[in-house]
Amino acid sequence: MGNGIGGATRFEGAIKPDAISVDSYEPELYAKRVTDVPTNMQMRAVYDSSNNPIYVGFAPSGLSESTDGWLLHKLEYTGINCTKRTISYDSWDNYLTATYS
């Protein structure tokens, strides 16, 4: 694969970049892939007594809460600040027992 500068570039990982990403890749610059949550997703949330979200889940619209395929976020707070976010993939019904990492 070329990198647009004339050298060969090696990409590793489960998801290979598309041709546009490869052609515009500049190894001298720090790069990262950003993934947005699409607007057609449904969301569920559980709040603590201070009204902070502590569990948040996203799934394609229409997916049952008992069906795997939810992206679950567990948020931890120090005072009023969110200090840690871990994720899991499970059903919304299992947000309490899911394995977060």
PyMOL commands that set and color helices and strands:
alter all, ss='L'
color gray80, all
select helices_A, chain A and resi 19-24+92-94
alter helices_A, ss='H'
color red, helices_A
select strands_A, chain A and resi 41-47+53-60+70-78+81-90
alter strands_A, ss='S'
color yellow, strands_A
deselect
rebuild
show_as cartoon
